[in-house]
Amino acid sequence: MVCCSPHSEYSKTVTASGRSAWWLRVCLLALVIFSPAISSADDPTHSYFEGLRQRHLFGIAEGYCLNRLAQPRITDTERARYTLELIRTLAAHAMSTQGQEQEELWKRAEETIAEFSQEHSDWSDTNVFAAERARIAALKAEILYWQVKADPLNQTLRESAIRELTQANTRLIQAETRLSQLLKKSGAFKKFTVLKTATIRDTLLDFQLLIAQTEMKRGDLYEANSPQRKAAVDAAEKWLEPLSRRATTLQLTWLSKLALIQCERIDGDTAGAARGIQALLKEKPPAYLNEPLFVESMHILLQEGKAQQAASQIIQYRQDHGSISSELGYLEITALIQLRKIALEKKQEALAAEIWQQVETRSNFLKQMQPGYWSQRAWMLVDQQHQVDQYGSQLSQSLKQAQLLYAQGKIEQAIEAYSKTAQQATDEGKGDLAFELAFTSASLQLQAKQYQEAAKVFQSLSRKYSTAPRAADAGLLAAWCLGQLYTQSRTRSRRLAYTTALEEVQKQFPGSKSDFEAGWMLARLEEARLQYSKALVLYAEVPENHPRAADAHLGIARCYEQILQRLTSLGKSTKAWRQEAIDVLEKYLASFPDESDPLILQSQADIALRLTQIYLNDSPPSYEKASRLLELIISSATRSITELKRNNEHTETSVAQTAKVIQRWNDISNQARRLEIITLAGQGNPTAARSLVETLENAGTNELLAVLNGVSQINLDLSAETRYELGLLQLRSAEKLISRRDELTPPQRQQLDLCLAEAYMATNQHIRALEYYQELLKQSPRDSALVKQVATLLERCGTKACLREAAQKWRQLESAEKPGSIPWLDARLHLIQTTFGSGNEAEAKKLLGVTKLLYPDLGNQELKQRFQELQQRIQ
C-alpha cells in the first residue's frame, strides 16, 4: 500500500505524555514521513527494501544491507546499491523516531554518504549518493510542515517551515540537475557508472516527484489566494505534468496524477479537484490508490463546507471496508464538529449533544486503537472545542494565542496576552477564568524575575478574589516576590513591604496552609535579622502536621542555640533558657532515631547535634546525655548513608540530589565525632579521646581532617585546660600528616593547614597560628572568616606593625557589611582600636566621632558599652 499520507494507520508514532504540555505534545510527535514508494517493474531490489521500510521493518532492512556489504565477494554494483538502500533506510528510520535516536540516525546516514563518497571518489556515481543529502534535508523540512498543520496559529513555526522547505527544494533541484546529467552520460557511455542505468533513472524520477511535493507543501503553508501560494503550486504542477504522462505501470505516474489533484485543492479550485478525481477514477487506477483518492475527496468536501456529505461518506466507507485509516478518522471528527456547530446555530440542542457524543466516542477510539499523528490532531481539535464551549470563541482564540506565545518562548508578549485575556474574561463576567489567566500572567512575570510587577498582580488577585481556591496562594506568592526584592536590596522600606504582605496573608487566610507558610517565612526573616526571640515564637506557631514542621523545629533549635550564646557573651544567666531549650528539643526528638521519613530524620539529627552542644555547655556539663545522643546520631548517619548508596540505583531521585543528602549526613557524622572527642576530653579521659582520633587516622586522611578541623575552636564553653588538651590532640594528628604533605590533594593540604592553625591557636602558639592563617588567606582572600581570624591574631600580636596590618583587615571586613549593622559596628570598633594602637591617634578619634554621630545607638547595649570604654581609653 502506498503511504501517500505520512501518518496512515501503518505509521508508528510516539507522543509526549502530560495533558498540560500542549505545545510539547505537538513538537515531540514522532512524525513518520516517507517519500512515495516508487517501484519499477524491473527493480525488485528497490521494491523489496521499500516494502520493508513501509512496514517499519528497519532493523531487517538495515541488517540485510550491512550483512551483504560485509561479504568478501561483492561486486562494485552490489556495494553501491546496498549502500544506497542503507542510507535510505537510515533516513526512513529517523523519520519514525525522535530525540536523540533520531539525531543519531540522521548522523549515521550523513556519515555513510560521506564515507562512501570519500572511498569511491573516482566513481561517477557519487552524485547519486550526494543527492541523498538533499533528500534528507527535504524530509527534515517535511517534519516542520506537518507540525504547522497541527499548529496552524504558530507563525514562527510556519515561517521556519517555509524557509526550510525553500532551502530543501533548492538542494533537490541542484541534485536533480546532476542526476539528469549523469543519466545522459550513463546511457551514452558503456560502464560509465557502477550503478545500473535503471537505478539512476528511478532515482531521478523519484527526485522530480519529491521536488513537486516539496513545492506543493510549501505552497500549502502560504495564505490562501496569495501570490506566493499560486507560484509554489504552479511550480509543483510544472514538475508533475510530465511525470503524470509516463507509463501507467509505474506508481510514480499515478502518484503524480493524485498530486496534481491536490495542487488544485491547495490552489482553491475544489471543483476542479473534484472533477480531477472523477476523471482519474475513470482511468481505473490500481487498488493501492483507492483510499488515497477517497481521503482527498473528503478533504475537498470539508474545504467546501460539505460536512454532512463528508461524514456520511466516511461512515459508509467504514461499513464497506470494516475500518478506516487514522487520517480518515480525523476527517470524520472534523466533519462532526462542523455539523455540531451548525446544529447549535439552529438551536438544535439535542442533535448537537448527540453529535458531540459521537465526537468523543470517535476521538477516544482513535486515541486508543490508532495512536499517532492524526489521533493527536483529533484530540487537539476536541480539546479546542472544549475551550470554545467553556469560554466562547473569542476568549478561546485569545487564550490559544497566549499559550502559543509562551510555547514560542516569547515571555513578554505572553505576559501581555494573558493579561489582556484576563481583562477580556472580566468584562464578560467570567471571574474564575479571569483569576486563573491573571494568575498565569503573574506567574510568568515571576519566572522572568519581574518581581515588582508580579507582586502587584498577585496581591491584587488575593484581595479582589479572596474566596477563590488559589487566592491564598496568590497572596503568598506576592509576599515571596517582595521577599526577593528585599534580598536584592535590604532596605527598610522593602523589608516592611515584605513583612506587611506576609502578615496580610496570615490575617486574610487564618488557619490555612498559606497562613503557616507565611509564618514560617516571617520566622526565617527574623532569624536572618538576628531577632532570635521573635523568630522562635513564629517558628513555634507552625503546626505539627504542616509540611514545614521539621524545618520549623530545626529553626527553633538554631534560635535557642543563638540565644544561649548571646546570653553567655553578655555574662547573663542561661539557666531558664537552657532548660526550656532542652525540654522543647527533647520533645522534638521523641521519635529519633526511629523516624521513617528520611528527610525528617536528617533534620532531627541536626537538632540532636545542637541539643548535644547545649548539654555540653550546661553547668555542670551533661556528658552522659551528650554521649548517648552522639551515639544515636552517628549510628543514624551510618545507617542512612548505607541505605542511600544501596537504593540510589532503584529510586527516581537524581544522583546529584542523593549525593547532596549523603554529604549532609557525612557533615552531621563528622560534627558528632568531633563532639565525641570533646566529650571524652571534657570528662578527663584524654586516653579514650586519643584512641578515637587514632581510629580516625586508620579510617583515612579525609575522615581524619573532616573531624579534627574545628575540634579545638568549637563554639562551646570549654575550660582552658580542656581546649588546650584538644589542641594537643589536633596538633599531634596533624603533624603526622606533614611528613607526607606532598601526597595530599590540594583540598587536603588546605584542610591540614587549617587544622594546624587551629591547633597552634588552642595551644597558645599564636605566631605559628598566624603564619598558617595568613597562608590560608592568600588562597582564599575573600573568606571573611579567615580575614577576621587573621585580624584578631594581628591585633593580639600588639606591635605597631601588626596593628597597622590588622587595621587594614578590619577595614576590609567593615566594607563587606551594611553600614550601621551590628557586624559593621563591631568591625568599626576594632578598626578604631587598631588604628589608635598603631599610633594614628587623630584618625582613631575622627573615626570614633563620625561613628557616634551617624549611629548614636551604636547597635546594642554591649557594643555601646565597648564604645564607651574605647572612648575613655582614647581620650
URWOQUI-V478912 format. One record per pair of residues at least 24 apart in sequence whose ideal C-beta (glycine too) atoms are under 7 Angstrom apart, sorted by the first residue. I is the first residue (numbers start at 1). GAP is how many residues later the second one is. If there is no record, write none. Layout:
BEGIN
i->[I	I]
gap->[GAP	GAP]
END
This chain:
BEGIN
i->[1	2	2	2	2	2	2	2	3	3	3	4	4	4	4	5	5	6	6	6	6	6	7	7	7	7	7	7	8	8	8	9	9	9	10	10	11	11	12	12	13	13	13	14	15	15	22	23	25	26	26	26	27	28	29	29	30	30	30	31	31	31	31	32	32	33	33	33	33	33	34	34	35	35	36	36	37	38	38	38	38	38	38	39	40	40	40	41	42	43	43	43	45	46	49	49	53	53	56	58	58	58	61	62	62	62	65	76	77	77	77	80	80	80	81	81	83	83	84	84	86	87	87	87	87	91	91	91	95	106	109	123	124	124	124	125	125	125	127	127	127	128	128	128	128	131	131	131	131	131	134	134	134	135	137	137	137	138	138	138	138	140	141	141	142	145	145	146	148	150	150	153	153	153	154	154	156	158	161	162	162	165	165	165	166	168	169	169	169	169	172	172	172	172	173	175	176	176	176	176	179	179	179	180	205	205	208	208	209	209	209	209	211	212	212	212	212	213	216	216	216	216	219	220	224	225	229	230	233	233	233	236	237	254	254	254	258	258	258	258	261	262	265	265	265	270	270	270	273	274	291	295	295	298	298	302	302	302	307	307	307	308	310	311	311	311	326	326	326	326	326	327	329	329	329	329	329	330	330	330	332	333	333	333	333	333	334	337	337	391	395	395	395	395	398	406	411	411	414	415	415	415	418	431	435	435	435	439	439	446	446	451	451	451	452	454	455	455	459	462	466	472	472	472	472	473	475	475	475	475	475	476	476	476	476	479	479	479	483	490	498	499	513	516	516	516	516	517	520	520	520	523	523	527	527	527	530	532	532	532	533	535	550	550	550	553	553	553	554	554	554	556	557	557	557	558	560	561	561	564	564	565	568	570	578	578	581	582	582	585	592	593	593	593	598	601	601	602	602	605	605	605	605	606	608	608	609	609	609	609	612	613	613	616	616	616	616	616	617	617	621	623	623	623	626	626	627	630	630	630	630	633	633	634	634	634	637	637	637	640	641	670	670	673	674	674	674	674	677	677	678	678	678	678	681	681	681	682	682	686	689	690	693	693	697	701	701	701	704	705	705	705	705	708	708	708	709	709	709	709	710	712	712	712	713	713	713	723	724	724	726	727	727	727	728	730	730	730	730	731	731	734	750	750	766	766	769	770	770	784	784	787	787	788	791	795	795	800	800	803	803	803	804	806	807	807	807	807	810	820	822	822	822	825	825	825	825	826	829	829	829	829	832	833	836	844	845	848]
gap->[287	34	35	249	253	286	287	290	31	34	51	32	251	254	288	290	322	25	26	27	28	140	25	319	320	365	366	367	317	318	319	316	317	361	44	45	361	362	44	84	358	359	360	84	356	361	381	384	351	121	124	125	120	70	344	347	66	67	68	64	112	115	342	63	64	62	106	109	110	113	58	61	171	175	173	219	214	164	167	168	171	213	214	212	158	162	210	208	156	155	156	159	36	156	36	40	36	39	40	31	34	35	28	24	27	28	24	118	117	118	119	45	114	115	114	118	29	33	44	45	26	25	26	42	45	44	45	48	44	30	27	71	58	68	69	68	69	70	51	52	55	51	67	72	75	44	47	48	72	76	37	38	41	75	30	31	34	30	34	72	76	24	24	27	75	72	76	227	73	227	230	247	248	251	250	254	252	63	60	56	59	49	52	53	52	46	42	45	46	49	35	38	39	42	38	32	28	31	32	35	24	25	28	24	38	47	31	35	34	43	46	47	28	24	27	28	47	46	43	46	47	50	47	46	44	43	38	37	30	33	34	27	26	31	32	35	31	34	35	38	35	34	34	35	38	30	33	34	27	26	34	32	33	30	33	29	32	33	28	31	32	31	25	24	25	28	40	44	46	48	49	47	33	37	41	45	49	44	47	48	30	26	29	30	45	48	47	44	48	42	26	29	30	33	26	38	33	37	30	26	29	30	26	34	26	30	33	31	35	31	35	30	33	34	33	27	26	27	42	46	42	33	37	40	42	41	29	30	33	34	39	29	38	41	42	26	39	42	38	328	27	26	33	26	27	30	32	31	28	31	32	29	32	28	31	32	292	27	30	31	30	24	49	50	53	35	50	54	49	52	53	28	28	50	53	52	25	49	52	50	53	150	149	292	36	40	33	29	32	26	40	39	42	43	42	35	39	62	63	28	31	32	63	62	24	25	24	59	62	63	63	62	103	59	62	63	66	100	99	100	61	56	59	60	49	53	52	42	45	46	49	35	39	35	38	39	28	31	32	25	24	36	37	34	33	36	37	40	34	52	33	36	38	48	41	44	45	36	40	39	40	39	36	40	36	36	43	47	29	43	46	47	50	25	26	47	42	45	46	49	48	46	47	50	45	48	49	39	38	39	36	32	35	36	35	25	28	29	32	28	32	25	26	29	27	30	24	24	27	29	32	25	26	25	39	35	39	38	39	31	34	35	34	28	24	27	28	31	24	35	37	38	41	30	33	34	38	37	34	37	38	41	38	37	38	30	29	26]
END
